[in-house]
Amino acid sequence: MIFLFEEFVYGTDYLKKVIGYKGNSDFQSESGFNTETTDKGAKINGVGYCFFNGNPVFVLPKVFLDDNSTTAFGTLIDPNGKDIFGKSDSPIKNIQRKFLSSLSTWLYSAIDKYRSDSDMSGVRSPDHMEHSKFHGDARYATLLDVMSSMELFYKKNQNLFVFVAKNKHSGNNKINWQRTIAKKIPFTQGESPIYMELVNKKKVFDLDDRLLVLYFSAMKFIQDEFGFEMPQSEFYVPLKKQEFARLLENERGLRELRRIKYKYFEDRLLKLYNIMEAFFRWGAKYTNKDVKAKEYLIANSFNNVFEAMIDSLISDQGKDITKLKNNDDGKIIDHLYKEKSLIFADGTESIWHIGDSKYYQEKNEVLGQSIAKQYTYAKNIVQNFFSPDFVDENKECYSSGVHEGVRYRDSVTEGYSVTPNFFIRGFVPEYDNDEQYTDPYFSKKDDSKDPIEPSKEDMWEKRNRHFRNRLFDRDTLLLKVYNINFLYVLKTYTSKHSSLREEFKKKTRKKFREDFLDLLDKHYVFYAVWPKASEKDFVDAHFRMLAGKIFKPAGLGCLILALEQDSTNDSDVISMWDEIEKECKLITLVTPREIWDDDEKELKEAAFSKVYYDEKMHGFFVGGAEFKEAEIGKKSKLPKYLMGKPVEGSAYVELGSPPPEFNLTKKDDYYFLPCKEST
């Protein structure tokens, strides 16, 4: 087993030996990998597997290279192959070799799954590439296909091996008297017959066990010959390596299988027979020196595979979503899903979350070109939302079809809901110690529970905007960057358990939303505004002053005003307050964070001593200092009841008596917790 790394520069002589590098005249090697000649040697532009010169060769993604690009997994990479990760005489430890064996099969499975699920090109395999289900008429299969099926069969059928072993050896010393009397002639001693030859009982389930011996012998051969960790049995002694190797020559193994095929009728043993048949077909080509059987599965653009892996973990799926991702200007969105809006949404209105992914982390920050493309994706989605195909003539806030439930524009204020944008980049946790290899995700134990984390890069200054203080403007777009454990993605994508992916999707979407709410809390201050006149008349009268600053969430009995925190003393902001305060019944602080859903975190309910409820305003007023101290969503959560009335829903209908009289003289004295109108 040989491990190479994408885009690492190797010596040309070494690459000729391990992948059949052809030199300057041909960019494609004999094994199928694309190569590129450099001043110092040659590098491989691709990720995947090949079998060349009697060795399985894996080219791992460049995400596994350390920051210095000369080491991987804490081990120095020799450009001339003196330090081969997969060789038995290499300096890496057995625990590392076992991990790399598992990693190689995950990688192979991910590329194969991408090829099966995607219509996109970019994955190369020989024309005679086999399917891994191994039906009776199956064609030639790769070593990795056979290995994966062998391991999966062992995991699912361990009880079968015990059952067969017990049945084989049980009953051998018990006498079948009926057959003994019928078949054997006794001699008599007195009046008693004495039988010198006895017939032992035979179980109906009587096997020669040859198939199972061949099965475990094949896995032992793969482990010894190529370095892969394969299951072993305590019941069956494998054939010696030389004896088994002879079965691979001249199709001897296939002929032996055909001789014992008639013995197997049980479904699981028939499936095992097909797996072993595929293995011996592979072995016949492996030992035939006159035949160069090309065996490879290569992703030339592995970033497409990574995008597909991330997409399966976080995005909405379906033909309509796929069509929406393909923009009219030729750009293709990586990730797209519909989620609850950020600004005072109770689940009845959603917004598109738009993402882009890179399977490795750049040494520098996210480049301007990538950011510009991301904002173009968002603008294209908004444009599509308002296209004639989806707009309802009676409603300009909501759209239909694939956009059903999404609300971008508020017709009262002509403000736009906040559109979240994000980047996801793969990373591998830095090598610390060998204990990391015992963890499924090659992480420190403290990190393994949360495979995705926000980047330390501050994207606030790179937000898209045309004017200051216009959060609710169509051209104001916010951006976050996340790093995700590449190994977790690889393992989850290839897992047979869809529940693992669904759990991750739910958790990650909630995390993204919380992070964007944190971003809004950090950079903006929000106010609830109740005009004395109608909301429409108020907005029309002050439209130039309020454009992009104000928005009306569906169902709220107030308008929401947003200002950047560092702009509160700007002259235009002071002028705005002078103009609108006298025309409002009340203006008070408000938070965009969740207030209706029960928080899933195990937090104690906040205790507020300074609480007022107003029926006309449809909400609660909580003392500003207490509310900030409570740190809702982090330190504590909102109580289900305030003043004996439920915080969620239409609290005002349960009002038993008039609220206490109160006067609010300053905008920062109280926070407002609005309640939705009854539906």
URGIRA-V33251 format. One line per field, one symbol per residue. ss: DSSP state (@ for helix, = for strand, . for the rest). burial: I if it has 24 or more other ideal C-beta (glycine too) atoms within 12 Angstrom, else O. Layout:
ss->???
burial->???
This chain:
ss->.====....=.@@@@@@@@........=.....====....===..======..======.@@@=.....==..==.................@@@@@@@@@@@@@@@@@@@@@@@@.....===.................@@@@@@@@@@@@@@.@@@@@@@@@@@@.....=.@@@@@@@...===..===.....=.........@@@@@@@@@@@@@@@@@..............@@@@@@@@@@@@@@@@@@@@@@@...@@@@@@@@@@@@@@@@@@@@@........====..@@@@@@@@@@@@@....@@@@@@@=.....=..======.........=========.........@@@@@@@@@@@@@@@@@@.....==..=====.@@@=.==.=......=...========......@@@@@.............===.....@@@.=............=========@@@@@@@@@...@@@@@@@@@@@@@@@@@@@@@@@@@@========...@@@@@@@.@@@@...==.......======@@@...@@@@@@@@@@@@@=======..............=.....====....=====@@@@@@@.=...==...==..==....@@@@...............=====.....
burial->IIIIIIIIIIIIOIIIIIIIIOOOOOOIIIIIIIIIIOOOIIIIIIIIIIIIOOIIIIIIIIIIIIOOOOOIIIIOIIIOIOIIIIOOOIOIOOOIIIIIIIIIIIIIIIIIIIIOOOOOOIIIIIOOIIOIOIOOOIOIIIIIIIIIIIIIIIOOIOOIIOOIOOOOOOOOOOOOOOOOOOOOOOOOOOOOOOOOOOOOOOOOOOIOIIIIIIIIIIIIIIIOIIIIIIIIIOOIOIIOOOOIOOIIOOOOIIOIIOOIOOOIOOOIIOIIIIIIIIIIIIIIIIIOOOOOIIIIIIIIIIIIIIIIIIIIIIIIOOOOIOOIIOIOOOIIIIIIIIIIIIIIIIOOIIIIIIIIIIIIIOOOOIOOOIIOIIIIIIIIIIIIIIOOOIOOOOOOIIIOOIIOIIIIIIOIIIIIIIIIIIIIIIIIIOIOOOOIIOIOIIIOOOIOOOIIIIIOOOIOOIIIIOOOIIIIIIOIIIIIIIIIIIIIIIIIIIIOOOOOIOOIIOOIIIIIIIIIIIIIIOIIIIIIIIIOOOIOOIIOOIOOIIIIIIIIIIIIIIIIIIIIOOOOOOOOIOOIIOOIIOIIOIIIIIIIIIIIOOIOOOOOOIOIOIIIIIOOIIIIIIIIOOIIOIOIIOOOIIIOOIIOIIIIIOIIOOOOOOOOOOOIOOIOIIIIIIIIOOO
